[in-house]
């Protein structure tokens, strides 16, 4: 039984089950395959999505046994897609060479590839030894592909995880670029935000999108921004991002 796991990227896909892959790092059981998948995603993001803020990501890679049973039972009940009997799928850890693909939008939600995008993805994958095996299924699956086959191209050196080009993990916003060089310090009983140009703001409450954020909540967000790094980006939702931007505009 294959036991190694090689990360390819975080899933944004959810099917509503307890074992749903959304938010979880997806893996395959072969390092070379992982590198080829990550290389293909870089090419797809660059050449097909053209840096529009969306990313090719793995809906699912290796499925553990409990996940396989979830999907198989849904299939038997007529509430899910065709699923192999647990232990026989190429998604299973015994093989672990299957990947289902999707697109992660800028807001972190998931969408299928369009009719124009699928053939472009297949061409990119084929050059990297990954084939659209879902075309051979009794019930056609556009998203299901398998490696490892003969490849025309070697993997890119140290390819990044799928979904992490230009942005952070899908559904997670990195710290705003405007925050570079800021400092959050305590002066007496007050907290001050100091910008790179020397401007300051006594951190107080802010109303953003109709919601009131007290000074402590604003301060905590700004401290997280200050501590954020490229290797460990701070994670914020869309509303928190807007609060941070509103706070940065207060620097004078």
Backbone bond lengths (Angstrom), bond angles and torsions (degrees), N, CA, C in turn:
res aa  C-N    CA-C-N  psi(-1)  N-CA   C-N-CA  omega(-1)  CA-C   N-CA-C  phi
1 X - - - 1.465 - - 1.523 109.72 -
2 X 1.335 116.85 131.63 1.461 120.23 176.79 1.518 109.29 -67.44
3 X 1.312 116.79 138.32 1.469 119.83 -177.83 1.518 112.83 -123.95
4 X 1.327 117.66 -20.31 1.453 119.93 -178.29 1.519 110.92 -72.32
5 X 1.336 115.54 148.76 1.454 121.72 177.75 1.530 107.96 -130.40
6 X 1.323 116.11 127.43 1.455 120.60 -179.81 1.526 107.94 -120.19
7 X 1.326 118.38 121.47 1.466 121.87 -172.57 1.528 112.38 -70.15
8 X 1.334 115.21 143.18 1.462 120.36 176.55 1.532 111.96 -121.87
9 X 1.317 118.86 -29.15 1.454 120.89 179.18 1.516 110.64 160.40
10 X 1.320 116.06 166.42 1.463 122.41 -178.14 1.528 110.42 -88.75
11 X 1.321 115.93 138.31 1.464 121.37 -179.36 1.529 111.54 -83.67
12 X 1.337 116.22 144.34 1.468 121.28 172.12 1.525 110.46 -112.06
13 X 1.342 116.12 9.86 1.466 121.38 -176.04 1.519 111.77 -92.75
14 X 1.331 116.30 135.50 1.457 120.86 176.63 1.517 110.21 -131.93
15 X 1.324 115.89 137.45 1.460 120.00 174.93 1.528 111.52 -115.10
16 X 1.334 116.96 8.85 1.454 120.76 175.65 1.511 115.87 82.73
17 X 1.330 118.05 0.80 1.463 120.69 179.06 1.527 110.27 -89.27
18 X 1.341 118.32 161.70 1.474 120.29 177.90 1.521 112.93 -60.21
19 X 1.326 116.86 -25.08 1.467 120.51 -178.11 1.527 112.01 -99.61
20 X 1.317 117.20 14.07 1.466 121.42 -178.01 1.527 110.61 -53.08
21 X 1.336 117.92 138.96 1.477 120.17 -173.50 1.527 115.34 -77.97
22 X 1.328 119.60 -10.17 1.466 120.80 -174.39 1.530 111.57 -53.71
23 X 1.330 114.69 131.67 1.454 121.05 178.19 1.511 114.58 81.28
24 X 1.333 117.24 2.38 1.452 120.62 -176.93 1.537 110.87 -109.91
25 X 1.321 115.61 140.96 1.454 120.32 176.71 1.524 109.33 -65.86
26 X 1.327 116.07 127.25 1.457 121.39 178.64 1.529 109.64 -95.40
27 X 1.323 115.60 150.28 1.460 120.97 -174.97 1.524 111.24 -137.49
28 X 1.325 114.97 165.10 1.465 123.26 166.57 1.527 106.35 -128.92
29 X 1.327 116.94 173.76 1.464 119.69 -174.07 1.527 114.03 -100.23
30 X 1.330 116.83 11.31 1.464 120.42 -178.90 1.528 109.61 -136.21
31 X 1.330 116.67 128.43 1.462 121.04 -177.69 1.523 112.23 -63.83
32 X 1.335 117.31 -42.80 1.460 120.80 -179.59 1.529 110.55 -61.85
33 X 1.320 117.08 -42.60 1.457 120.77 177.51 1.525 110.78 -62.86
34 X 1.322 116.80 -42.73 1.468 120.32 178.23 1.522 110.66 -58.40
35 X 1.322 116.59 -44.69 1.467 120.35 -179.68 1.531 111.34 -65.07
36 X 1.337 116.73 -38.41 1.475 120.02 179.30 1.533 110.52 -67.94
37 X 1.313 117.83 -40.49 1.469 121.01 178.51 1.521 111.05 -64.27
38 X 1.320 116.62 -42.58 1.459 120.67 -179.88 1.529 110.89 -68.36
39 X 1.333 115.69 -34.72 1.469 119.98 176.51 1.522 110.69 -67.08
40 X 1.325 116.59 -42.60 1.465 121.02 179.45 1.526 111.11 -62.84
41 X 1.330 116.85 -38.97 1.466 120.31 179.31 1.525 111.37 -64.59
42 X 1.328 116.10 -38.85 1.463 119.77 177.38 1.527 109.88 -60.49
43 X 1.339 116.45 -45.34 1.462 120.55 179.60 1.527 111.41 -64.22
44 X 1.321 116.60 -42.09 1.466 120.15 -178.64 1.525 111.00 -64.96
45 X 1.332 116.95 -44.98 1.470 120.59 178.82 1.525 110.83 -59.84
46 X 1.322 115.54 -41.60 1.465 120.92 -177.01 1.520 112.55 -73.97
47 X 1.341 117.11 -46.17 1.464 121.00 -169.07 1.525 114.36 -95.51
48 X 1.321 117.66 -25.21 1.458 120.75 -177.79 1.529 111.11 -106.50
49 X 1.326 116.46 -53.43 1.465 119.67 178.66 1.524 111.54 -78.67
50 X 1.320 116.37 -19.84 1.473 123.74 173.05 1.532 112.74 53.60
51 X 1.322 115.49 44.17 1.455 120.02 174.08 1.511 114.59 64.11
52 X 1.342 118.10 32.20 1.467 120.98 -177.60 1.522 113.01 -82.86
53 X 1.341 117.40 5.30 1.460 120.72 179.40 1.511 113.19 97.18
54 X 1.342 117.27 -9.88 1.457 120.91 174.81 1.531 108.77 -94.94
55 X 1.350 115.63 164.26 1.459 119.77 -178.34 1.519 111.34 -143.03
56 X 1.330 115.24 144.54 1.458 120.03 167.93 1.520 107.36 -73.17
57 X 1.331 117.04 127.05 1.456 121.09 -178.77 1.525 110.15 -138.00
58 X 1.332 116.87 160.49 1.466 119.67 178.13 1.521 110.10 -81.92
59 X 1.325 116.67 119.23 1.461 117.80 170.84 1.524 109.50 -64.58
60 X 1.342 114.58 -38.68 1.460 118.24 179.85 1.524 110.31 -164.07
61 X 1.324 114.54 142.16 1.459 121.42 174.35 1.517 108.82 -116.20
62 X 1.339 116.23 -112.96 1.465 120.59 178.67 1.532 110.06 -65.62
63 X 1.340 115.73 134.61 1.467 121.83 175.54 1.524 108.63 -111.93
64 X 1.317 115.54 123.33 1.455 118.58 174.50 1.531 108.98 -73.91
65 X 1.330 116.39 168.82 1.455 121.02 -170.32 1.529 112.78 -61.68
66 X 1.347 117.73 -39.50 1.467 118.88 -179.58 1.524 111.11 -63.81
67 X 1.299 116.37 -35.83 1.467 120.96 177.36 1.540 110.14 -67.40
68 X 1.316 117.04 -41.92 1.458 120.66 178.74 1.530 111.22 -60.38
69 X 1.337 116.64 -41.35 1.463 120.01 178.90 1.525 111.34 -67.37
70 X 1.326 117.42 -39.17 1.476 121.00 176.61 1.522 110.59 -55.20
71 X 1.324 116.15 -50.80 1.456 120.72 -176.28 1.527 111.81 -70.21
72 X 1.327 116.77 -37.12 1.462 119.56 -179.80 1.531 110.72 -66.93
73 X 1.327 116.88 -40.71 1.463 120.36 178.79 1.525 111.27 -66.61
74 X 1.325 117.96 -38.31 1.464 120.81 175.79 1.523 110.66 -62.22
75 X 1.336 115.83 -40.59 1.472 120.68 178.17 1.529 110.54 -62.86
76 X 1.328 117.62 -44.27 1.463 121.13 179.87 1.530 111.66 -63.80
77 X 1.333 115.84 -31.85 1.461 120.81 -179.87 1.523 112.47 -83.40
78 X 1.333 116.84 -1.80 1.457 120.57 -179.39 1.513 113.41 75.39
79 X 1.337 116.55 18.91 1.471 120.56 -177.84 1.518 112.49 -113.19
80 X 1.334 117.08 8.80 1.459 119.68 -178.87 1.515 111.33 -147.45
81 X 1.330 114.90 171.19 1.462 120.89 179.17 1.525 110.50 -70.59
82 X 1.321 115.22 166.76 1.463 120.81 176.24 1.531 109.86 -53.60
83 X 1.319 116.73 131.74 1.466 121.26 -179.42 1.520 109.24 -136.45
84 X 1.316 115.81 139.23 1.470 120.49 179.43 1.522 110.35 -71.95
85 X 1.326 115.52 154.95 1.468 119.78 175.68 1.535 108.32 -61.36
86 X 1.343 117.45 134.17 1.474 120.71 -177.52 1.522 112.71 -50.10
87 X 1.322 114.92 130.85 1.455 121.83 -179.06 1.505 114.01 98.01
88 X 1.351 116.86 -8.73 1.466 119.72 -178.29 1.527 113.18 -112.86
89 X 1.331 118.04 -8.57 1.463 121.35 -176.62 1.523 111.42 -77.84
90 X 1.327 116.19 147.05 1.475 119.60 173.92 1.530 110.74 -72.33
91 X 1.341 117.21 -8.91 1.466 120.60 171.25 1.528 111.10 -75.94
92 X 1.334 116.93 -20.75 1.457 120.16 -175.05 1.510 112.63 -68.59
93 X 1.326 117.43 156.95 1.473 120.77 -177.94 1.523 113.29 -65.22
94 X 1.352 117.03 -15.93 1.468 119.03 177.12 1.527 111.12 -66.23
95 X 1.347 116.38 -28.49 1.468 121.82 179.08 1.531 108.87 -119.91
96 X 1.306 116.96 -65.19 1.468 121.01 170.92 1.509 115.96 70.87
97 X 1.362 117.07 31.89 1.467 119.76 179.61 1.524 112.76 -109.62
98 X 1.332 117.83 5.34 1.465 121.44 -177.27 1.525 111.32 -96.88
99 X 1.331 115.13 144.87 1.461 121.63 175.80 1.527 108.64 -140.05
100 X 1.325 115.93 133.00 1.456 121.80 170.70 1.531 107.49 -99.96
101 X 1.336 116.35 133.38 1.465 120.57 -174.20 1.526 112.66 -106.22
102 X 1.314 115.01 150.27 1.454 122.58 173.37 1.512 109.24 -152.27
103 X 1.320 115.96 -178.93 1.467 122.04 177.55 1.520 108.79 -116.33
104 X 1.324 116.08 133.04 1.456 121.03 173.56 1.526 108.70 -99.08
105 X 1.326 115.43 120.48 1.463 120.89 179.31 1.524 111.11 -73.99
106 X 1.330 116.20 171.56 1.461 121.48 -179.68 1.522 111.83 -59.98
107 X 1.352 117.37 -32.43 1.459 120.15 -178.62 1.529 112.69 -85.34
108 X 1.341 116.86 4.50 1.452 120.20 177.93 1.517 114.45 91.39
109 X 1.338 117.76 -5.69 1.458 120.38 178.31 1.529 110.23 -78.93
110 X 1.314 115.37 167.23 1.461 121.68 -174.52 1.523 110.62 -111.71
111 X 1.316 115.82 143.28 1.460 120.51 173.08 1.526 109.08 -140.58
112 X 1.351 117.81 155.38 1.460 119.65 173.63 1.519 110.37 -76.09
113 X 1.305 117.43 160.47 1.456 121.02 173.82 1.522 108.71 -68.76
114 X 1.315 116.81 153.55 1.457 121.71 179.14 1.533 110.30 -82.02
115 X 1.332 115.66 170.72 1.458 120.41 177.95 1.510 112.97 -60.44
116 X 1.340 117.60 -28.42 1.462 121.13 177.12 1.527 112.08 -80.77
117 X 1.342 116.66 -30.25 1.461 120.46 -175.31 1.524 112.99 -78.51
118 X 1.337 117.97 -34.86 1.468 119.45 -177.16 1.526 113.00 -56.59
119 X 1.347 119.61 -52.89 1.473 117.91 -178.04 1.531 113.10 -62.38
120 X 1.329 116.84 -31.39 1.463 119.04 177.14 1.527 110.27 -67.70
121 X 1.335 116.66 -38.61 1.460 119.73 176.84 1.528 110.68 -64.42
122 X 1.327 117.19 -45.05 1.468 120.04 -178.63 1.531 111.40 -59.07
123 X 1.327 116.91 -38.73 1.468 119.87 179.53 1.523 110.91 -65.33
124 X 1.310 116.69 -41.64 1.465 120.62 178.83 1.524 110.31 -65.26
125 X 1.331 116.23 -45.35 1.462 120.61 -178.72 1.528 111.58 -64.34
126 X 1.327 115.84 -41.70 1.459 119.73 -176.74 1.526 111.71 -58.48
127 X 1.337 116.33 -39.15 1.466 119.83 178.55 1.535 111.71 -65.17
128 X 1.323 115.47 -20.36 1.465 120.40 -177.01 1.532 112.14 -108.23
129 X 1.332 116.48 18.19 1.455 120.15 172.82 1.511 114.94 77.43
130 X 1.322 116.58 25.27 1.466 121.19 177.75 1.521 107.61 -122.50
131 X 1.325 117.37 129.49 1.459 121.20 -173.83 1.523 112.58 -117.92
132 X 1.330 114.36 152.38 1.460 121.87 179.34 1.528 108.97 -81.56
133 X 1.315 115.75 81.36 1.464 120.87 -177.13 1.524 112.70 -78.13
134 X 1.333 117.56 -15.75 1.458 120.36 177.13 1.511 112.85 -64.59
135 X 1.338 116.52 -16.71 1.466 120.62 177.36 1.519 111.31 -69.82
136 X 1.338 117.83 -17.93 1.459 121.98 -177.57 1.521 112.54 -95.01
137 X 1.348 117.29 -4.65 1.456 120.39 -176.63 1.529 111.17 -71.26
138 X 1.321 115.01 155.55 1.471 120.34 175.43 1.518 110.46 -58.89
139 X 1.340 115.83 -38.20 1.465 121.82 171.46 1.530 106.64 -111.98
140 X 1.323 116.22 112.96 1.469 122.36 -172.81 1.532 111.51 -55.66
141 X 1.332 116.59 133.82 1.462 122.29 175.22 1.525 109.01 -126.61
142 X 1.319 116.62 112.20 1.464 120.94 179.96 1.520 111.84 -67.07
143 X 1.332 116.49 -28.61 1.458 121.70 -169.68 1.528 114.58 -88.05
144 X 1.325 118.68 -15.49 1.467 121.17 -170.84 1.534 111.08 -90.48
145 X 1.328 115.23 122.74 1.468 121.02 179.31 1.525 109.67 -133.80
146 X 1.331 115.14 160.34 1.462 120.90 -179.82 1.526 111.45 -137.15
147 X 1.334 116.38 146.61 1.452 123.54 165.84 1.523 104.86 -116.43
148 X 1.292 123.98 174.48 1.449 124.74 7.45 1.527 106.58 -115.65
149 X 1.322 116.10 125.22 1.461 121.40 177.49 1.526 108.22 -119.39
150 X 1.329 115.96 175.51 1.463 119.76 179.27 1.521 110.11 -58.54
151 X 1.331 115.41 135.60 1.464 120.92 -176.36 1.527 110.96 -116.78
152 X 1.338 115.56 143.74 1.465 120.86 173.96 1.514 111.29 -80.13
153 X 1.329 116.77 -30.22 1.455 121.74 -174.09 1.521 110.95 -119.96
154 X 1.321 117.91 140.58 1.468 120.26 172.90 1.528 109.09 -77.13
155 X 1.320 117.92 160.11 1.472 119.48 177.79 1.522 111.59 -62.03
156 X 1.314 115.96 152.29 1.463 121.32 170.68 1.527 107.69 -65.69
157 X 1.314 117.48 144.45 1.462 120.92 179.34 1.520 110.51 -65.94
158 X 1.315 116.63 127.09 1.466 123.32 179.31 1.531 112.57 48.53
159 X 1.315 118.60 56.55 1.463 120.02 -178.87 1.526 110.79 -66.09
160 X 1.328 117.70 141.12 1.470 120.18 -179.89 1.523 110.97 -71.87
161 X 1.306 116.27 162.62 1.454 120.90 175.92 1.523 110.37 -60.28
162 X 1.305 116.69 147.30 1.459 120.68 175.72 1.529 109.12 -60.05
163 X 1.333 115.31 134.34 1.458 119.35 178.78 1.504 114.95 89.92
164 X 1.344 118.63 3.62 1.462 119.50 -176.49 1.521 113.29 -116.74
165 X 1.325 117.20 16.79 1.460 119.29 175.59 1.518 108.64 -85.21
166 X 1.310 117.05 124.76 1.466 124.89 176.03 1.515 112.87 73.97
167 X 1.312 117.91 -21.24 1.449 120.39 179.39 1.517 108.65 -135.30
168 X 1.315 116.24 -179.38 1.454 119.74 179.43 1.518 109.58 -89.66
169 X 1.319 116.43 -162.16 1.455 121.40 -179.70 1.522 109.45 -57.23
170 X 1.326 119.37 141.14 1.462 121.34 -178.19 1.521 112.95 -49.71
171 X 1.324 114.88 133.84 1.445 119.43 -180.00 1.510 113.44 85.38
172 X 1.325 117.58 -1.44 1.463 122.25 -179.26 1.514 109.23 -122.32
173 X 1.318 116.61 128.38 1.461 120.79 179.85 1.523 110.07 -93.40
174 X 1.334 118.53 134.16 1.463 119.84 173.01 1.521 110.00 -73.08
175 X 1.305 116.42 168.02 1.455 119.90 177.47 1.520 110.32 -59.68
176 X 1.340 119.09 141.38 1.466 121.67 -179.16 1.523 111.73 -58.53
177 X 1.326 116.49 141.85 1.463 120.19 -179.19 1.522 111.06 -62.23
178 X 1.358 116.57 -28.88 1.466 119.55 -178.52 1.533 112.13 -62.74
179 X 1.340 116.12 -17.82 1.460 119.29 -173.29 1.516 113.38 -83.34
180 X 1.325 118.22 -7.95 1.463 120.68 -177.33 1.528 110.23 -58.12
181 X 1.333 116.49 128.90 1.451 121.20 178.11 1.516 114.70 88.89
182 X 1.317 118.85 -3.10 1.465 120.46 179.98 1.529 110.56 -75.79
183 X 1.324 114.94 157.69 1.458 121.63 175.41 1.516 108.78 -137.41
184 X 1.328 114.68 141.83 1.450 121.54 176.12 1.528 106.92 -113.63
185 X 1.329 118.04 115.45 1.459 120.06 -178.32 1.530 110.37 -129.81
186 X 1.333 115.15 158.04 1.459 120.59 177.31 1.508 109.10 -101.00
187 X 1.356 116.15 124.41 1.455 121.39 177.54 1.513 108.84 -118.14
188 X 1.333 117.86 102.64 1.454 121.03 -174.57 1.520 109.41 69.39
189 X 1.327 116.13 -120.40 1.465 120.04 178.91 1.522 111.95 -98.68
190 X 1.336 117.38 -1.97 1.464 120.94 -175.96 1.517 111.57 -108.89
191 X 1.324 114.93 151.01 1.463 121.04 172.81 1.513 109.02 -99.39
192 X 1.342 116.11 137.29 1.451 121.80 -178.49 1.532 110.09 -119.38
193 X 1.327 114.54 140.80 1.457 120.89 172.46 1.520 106.64 -103.36
194 X 1.331 116.32 122.93 1.462 121.81 -179.01 1.517 108.77 -115.47
195 X 1.315 116.69 125.48 1.457 121.63 -178.90 1.506 112.27 -87.21
196 X 1.330 116.11 171.00 1.462 121.68 -178.85 1.515 111.59 -62.56
197 X 1.332 117.19 -27.82 1.468 120.44 -178.77 1.519 112.67 -88.55
198 X 1.344 117.08 0.77 1.461 120.29 178.43 1.503 114.59 99.01
199 X 1.343 118.23 -7.93 1.451 120.65 177.31 1.511 111.43 -66.39
200 X 1.346 116.77 152.36 1.464 120.94 -178.80 1.520 110.94 -131.95
201 X 1.325 114.67 158.83 1.463 120.90 173.88 1.519 107.73 -146.35
202 X 1.323 116.25 128.26 1.453 121.18 174.49 1.523 107.00 -75.01
203 X 1.307 115.59 109.99 1.460 120.49 -171.25 1.523 111.26 -62.27
204 X 1.326 114.66 122.65 1.458 120.59 178.93 1.517 110.59 -136.03
205 X 1.312 115.83 -168.75 1.455 121.26 -178.31 1.524 111.10 -70.56
206 X 1.315 115.81 150.76 1.459 122.31 177.50 1.525 109.61 -134.69
207 X 1.340 115.64 142.58 1.458 119.74 172.36 1.522 107.85 -107.66
208 X 1.312 115.77 119.25 1.453 122.15 -177.72 1.530 108.69 -131.89
209 X 1.332 115.83 130.22 1.468 121.70 179.01 1.521 111.54 53.34
210 X 1.334 115.15 37.22 1.459 120.49 177.10 1.514 114.91 79.81
211 X 1.325 118.01 2.75 1.461 121.28 -179.70 1.522 110.35 -114.00
212 X 1.334 116.30 142.39 1.457 121.18 179.41 1.518 110.23 -95.68
213 X 1.334 115.54 126.79 1.457 121.91 176.24 1.530 107.44 -112.53
214 X 1.352 116.15 119.15 1.460 117.69 -177.84 1.531 110.77 -71.68
215 X 1.320 115.58 166.32 1.456 120.92 -174.08 1.515 113.44 -57.40
216 X 1.341 116.09 -35.98 1.464 119.03 -179.56 1.526 111.10 -65.69
217 X 1.332 116.07 -42.13 1.468 120.00 179.81 1.525 110.94 -64.83
218 X 1.344 116.30 -40.39 1.461 121.01 178.37 1.526 109.90 -64.34
219 X 1.323 115.41 -44.85 1.473 119.72 179.16 1.524 111.28 -59.07
220 X 1.323 117.09 -45.08 1.465 120.53 -178.40 1.526 111.33 -61.02
221 X 1.333 117.16 -39.21 1.461 120.41 177.21 1.530 110.92 -63.58
222 X 1.336 116.11 -43.33 1.458 120.34 -178.02 1.531 111.83 -67.57
223 X 1.309 116.78 -35.80 1.471 120.10 176.79 1.528 109.94 -64.40
224 X 1.336 116.74 -39.69 1.468 120.05 177.47 1.525 111.27 -63.86
225 X 1.350 116.77 -38.09 1.466 120.19 176.89 1.522 110.03 -62.56
226 X 1.330 115.94 -45.07 1.460 120.59 -177.63 1.528 111.65 -60.78
227 X 1.321 116.44 -34.98 1.462 120.57 -177.35 1.525 112.65 -85.12
228 X 1.330 117.09 -8.12 1.456 120.67 -177.46 1.523 111.38 -68.23
229 X 1.330 115.96 142.34 1.461 121.72 176.18 1.527 109.19 -131.23
230 X 1.327 116.38 167.59 1.454 120.14 178.72 1.525 111.15 -64.07
231 X 1.337 117.02 -34.37 1.459 120.75 -179.81 1.521 112.11 -78.10
232 X 1.330 116.66 -31.22 1.460 121.85 179.18 1.530 109.47 -131.57
233 X 1.348 116.22 75.27 1.460 119.70 -177.37 1.518 111.52 -69.08
234 X 1.332 115.98 140.11 1.457 120.04 176.09 1.521 109.43 -69.74
235 X 1.325 116.89 144.89 1.460 121.74 -177.61 1.524 110.53 -103.88
236 X 1.334 116.99 128.43 1.458 122.50 179.26 1.518 109.76 -135.22
237 X 1.336 116.21 149.73 1.458 118.40 170.78 1.531 108.71 -85.63
238 X 1.342 116.81 175.43 1.467 120.66 -173.98 1.525 112.38 -61.04
239 X 1.341 117.32 -39.80 1.458 120.25 -178.85 1.524 110.88 -66.69
240 X 1.327 116.85 -41.48 1.468 120.03 177.85 1.519 111.45 -62.28
241 X 1.332 116.46 -37.68 1.463 120.14 177.05 1.523 110.07 -59.66
242 X 1.329 116.96 -42.84 1.466 120.33 -179.45 1.525 111.20 -66.63
243 X 1.328 117.73 -35.93 1.469 120.80 176.57 1.523 109.86 -63.89
244 X 1.329 116.98 -43.87 1.464 120.93 179.54 1.524 110.50 -61.95
245 X 1.323 116.95 -43.89 1.455 119.85 -179.82 1.522 111.38 -64.78
246 X 1.323 116.61 -38.60 1.468 120.08 178.01 1.534 110.23 -64.45
247 X 1.331 116.09 -38.28 1.464 119.69 179.23 1.520 111.59 -67.11
248 X 1.319 117.07 -41.38 1.468 120.82 179.93 1.520 112.14 -62.77
249 X 1.327 116.12 -31.15 1.473 119.67 179.01 1.533 111.88 -70.71
250 X 1.345 116.36 -14.32 1.470 120.06 -179.37 1.528 112.56 -78.65
251 X 1.342 117.03 -14.70 1.460 119.74 -178.39 1.520 110.14 -66.34
252 X 1.331 117.24 127.00 1.470 121.98 -179.69 1.510 110.79 -132.72
